[in-house]
Amino acid sequence: MVIYNKPIRDKIPEIIKESGKNCNVKKLDDSEFLVQLEKKLVEELAEYQESKNVEELADVLEVVYRISNLKGFDLDKARLEKIEKRGKFEKNLFLIDTRD
Protein backbone atom coordinates (compact mmCIF):
# COMPACT_ATOMS: atom_id res chain seq x y z
CA MET A 1 0.00 0.00 0.00
CA VAL A 2 1.21 3.50 -0.87
CA ILE A 3 -0.29 6.47 1.00
CA TYR A 4 -0.58 9.73 -0.94
CA ASN A 5 -2.99 12.04 0.91
CA LYS A 6 -3.03 14.65 -1.84
CA PRO A 7 -5.45 16.14 -4.35
CA ILE A 8 -5.65 14.35 -7.69
CA ARG A 9 -7.04 15.01 -11.12
CA ASP A 10 -10.60 13.77 -11.76
CA LYS A 11 -9.71 10.77 -13.92
CA ILE A 12 -6.96 9.35 -11.68
CA PRO A 13 -9.25 6.86 -9.86
CA GLU A 14 -10.34 5.43 -13.24
CA ILE A 15 -6.72 5.21 -14.40
CA ILE A 16 -5.72 3.41 -11.21
CA LYS A 17 -8.59 0.91 -11.57
CA GLU A 18 -7.72 0.30 -15.23
CA SER A 19 -4.18 -0.56 -14.12
CA GLY A 20 -5.61 -3.36 -11.96
CA LYS A 21 -5.19 -1.61 -8.62
CA ASN A 22 -7.72 -0.27 -6.14
CA CYS A 23 -7.72 3.10 -4.41
CA ASN A 24 -9.58 4.98 -1.73
CA VAL A 25 -10.60 8.55 -2.40
CA LYS A 26 -12.83 11.03 -0.65
CA LYS A 27 -14.48 14.17 -1.89
CA LEU A 28 -13.51 17.31 0.02
CA ASP A 29 -15.63 20.41 0.27
CA ASP A 30 -14.33 23.50 -1.53
CA SER A 31 -12.63 25.05 1.50
CA GLU A 32 -10.84 21.81 2.42
CA PHE A 33 -9.83 21.23 -1.18
CA LEU A 34 -8.47 24.78 -1.49
CA VAL A 35 -6.12 24.19 1.43
CA GLN A 36 -4.89 20.97 -0.15
CA LEU A 37 -4.50 22.56 -3.59
CA GLU A 38 -2.33 25.30 -2.14
CA LYS A 39 -0.02 22.58 -0.82
CA LYS A 40 -0.19 20.83 -4.19
CA LEU A 41 0.88 24.03 -5.93
CA VAL A 42 4.11 24.07 -3.93
CA GLU A 43 4.67 20.38 -4.79
CA GLU A 44 4.07 20.91 -8.50
CA LEU A 45 6.34 23.94 -8.64
CA ALA A 46 9.08 22.01 -6.85
CA GLU A 47 8.74 19.20 -9.41
CA TYR A 48 9.28 21.71 -12.21
CA GLN A 49 12.20 23.35 -10.39
CA GLU A 50 13.88 19.99 -9.93
CA SER A 51 13.29 18.52 -13.39
CA LYS A 52 13.05 21.68 -15.54
CA ASN A 53 10.57 19.65 -17.59
CA VAL A 54 8.15 22.20 -19.07
CA GLU A 55 5.39 19.57 -19.08
CA GLU A 56 5.28 19.99 -15.29
CA LEU A 57 4.05 23.55 -15.90
CA ALA A 58 0.78 22.11 -17.23
CA ASP A 59 0.19 20.67 -13.76
CA VAL A 60 1.10 23.98 -12.16
CA LEU A 61 -1.38 25.78 -14.40
CA GLU A 62 -4.17 23.29 -13.72
CA VAL A 63 -3.74 23.75 -9.98
CA VAL A 64 -3.56 27.55 -10.34
CA TYR A 65 -6.73 27.62 -12.43
CA ARG A 66 -8.64 25.51 -9.91
CA ILE A 67 -7.46 27.66 -6.99
CA SER A 68 -8.57 30.74 -8.91
CA ASN A 69 -11.94 29.15 -9.63
CA LEU A 70 -12.49 28.17 -6.00
CA LYS A 71 -11.78 31.76 -4.97
CA GLY A 72 -14.23 33.10 -7.55
CA PHE A 73 -11.50 34.91 -9.46
CA ASP A 74 -11.33 35.26 -13.25
CA LEU A 75 -7.66 34.54 -13.80
CA ASP A 76 -7.78 34.95 -17.59
CA LYS A 77 -9.40 38.39 -17.31
CA ALA A 78 -6.85 39.51 -14.70
CA ARG A 79 -4.00 38.19 -16.84
CA LEU A 80 -5.20 40.12 -19.89
CA GLU A 81 -5.65 43.31 -17.85
CA LYS A 82 -2.08 43.00 -16.53
CA ILE A 83 -0.76 42.43 -20.04
CA GLU A 84 -2.55 45.57 -21.21
CA LYS A 85 -1.20 47.69 -18.35
CA ARG A 86 2.25 46.18 -17.77
CA GLY A 87 3.05 44.00 -20.77
CA LYS A 88 4.30 40.41 -20.91
CA PHE A 89 7.69 38.81 -20.34
CA GLU A 90 8.51 38.39 -24.03
CA LYS A 91 11.50 40.77 -24.30
CA ASN A 92 13.55 39.03 -21.57
CA LEU A 93 14.01 42.32 -19.71
CA PHE A 94 15.87 42.24 -16.38
CA LEU A 95 15.68 45.30 -14.09
CA ILE A 96 18.98 46.06 -12.41
CA ASP A 97 18.16 49.30 -10.62
CA THR A 98 16.35 52.62 -10.76
CA ARG A 99 17.68 56.10 -10.07
CA ASP A 100 16.24 59.43 -8.96
C-alpha positions as CSV (number, residue, x, y, z in Angstrom):
1,M,0.0,0.0,0.0
2,V,1.2,3.5,-0.9
3,I,-0.3,6.5,1.0
4,Y,-0.6,9.7,-0.9
5,N,-3.0,12.0,0.9
6,K,-3.0,14.6,-1.8
7,P,-5.5,16.1,-4.4
8,I,-5.7,14.4,-7.7
9,R,-7.0,15.0,-11.1
10,D,-10.6,13.8,-11.8
11,K,-9.7,10.8,-13.9
12,I,-7.0,9.4,-11.7
13,P,-9.3,6.9,-9.9
14,E,-10.3,5.4,-13.2
15,I,-6.7,5.2,-14.4
16,I,-5.7,3.4,-11.2
17,K,-8.6,0.9,-11.6
18,E,-7.7,0.3,-15.2
19,S,-4.2,-0.6,-14.1
20,G,-5.6,-3.4,-12.0
21,K,-5.2,-1.6,-8.6
22,N,-7.7,-0.3,-6.1
23,C,-7.7,3.1,-4.4
24,N,-9.6,5.0,-1.7
25,V,-10.6,8.6,-2.4
26,K,-12.8,11.0,-0.6
27,K,-14.5,14.2,-1.9
28,L,-13.5,17.3,0.0
29,D,-15.6,20.4,0.3
30,D,-14.3,23.5,-1.5
31,S,-12.6,25.0,1.5
32,E,-10.8,21.8,2.4
33,F,-9.8,21.2,-1.2
34,L,-8.5,24.8,-1.5
35,V,-6.1,24.2,1.4
36,Q,-4.9,21.0,-0.2
37,L,-4.5,22.6,-3.6
38,E,-2.3,25.3,-2.1
39,K,0.0,22.6,-0.8
40,K,-0.2,20.8,-4.2
41,L,0.9,24.0,-5.9
42,V,4.1,24.1,-3.9
43,E,4.7,20.4,-4.8
44,E,4.1,20.9,-8.5
45,L,6.3,23.9,-8.6
46,A,9.1,22.0,-6.9
47,E,8.7,19.2,-9.4
48,Y,9.3,21.7,-12.2
49,Q,12.2,23.3,-10.4
50,E,13.9,20.0,-9.9
51,S,13.3,18.5,-13.4
52,K,13.1,21.7,-15.5
53,N,10.6,19.6,-17.6
54,V,8.2,22.2,-19.1
55,E,5.4,19.6,-19.1
56,E,5.3,20.0,-15.3
57,L,4.1,23.6,-15.9
58,A,0.8,22.1,-17.2
59,D,0.2,20.7,-13.8
60,V,1.1,24.0,-12.2
61,L,-1.4,25.8,-14.4
62,E,-4.2,23.3,-13.7
63,V,-3.7,23.8,-10.0
64,V,-3.6,27.5,-10.3
65,Y,-6.7,27.6,-12.4
66,R,-8.6,25.5,-9.9
67,I,-7.5,27.7,-7.0
68,S,-8.6,30.7,-8.9
69,N,-11.9,29.2,-9.6
70,L,-12.5,28.2,-6.0
71,K,-11.8,31.8,-5.0
72,G,-14.2,33.1,-7.6
73,F,-11.5,34.9,-9.5
74,D,-11.3,35.3,-13.3
75,L,-7.7,34.5,-13.8
76,D,-7.8,35.0,-17.6
77,K,-9.4,38.4,-17.3
78,A,-6.9,39.5,-14.7
79,R,-4.0,38.2,-16.8
80,L,-5.2,40.1,-19.9
81,E,-5.6,43.3,-17.9
82,K,-2.1,43.0,-16.5
83,I,-0.8,42.4,-20.0
84,E,-2.6,45.6,-21.2
85,K,-1.2,47.7,-18.3
86,R,2.2,46.2,-17.8
87,G,3.1,44.0,-20.8
88,K,4.3,40.4,-20.9
89,F,7.7,38.8,-20.3
90,E,8.5,38.4,-24.0
91,K,11.5,40.8,-24.3
92,N,13.5,39.0,-21.6
93,L,14.0,42.3,-19.7
94,F,15.9,42.2,-16.4
95,L,15.7,45.3,-14.1
96,I,19.0,46.1,-12.4
97,D,18.2,49.3,-10.6
98,T,16.3,52.6,-10.8
99,R,17.7,56.1,-10.1
100,D,16.2,59.4,-9.0
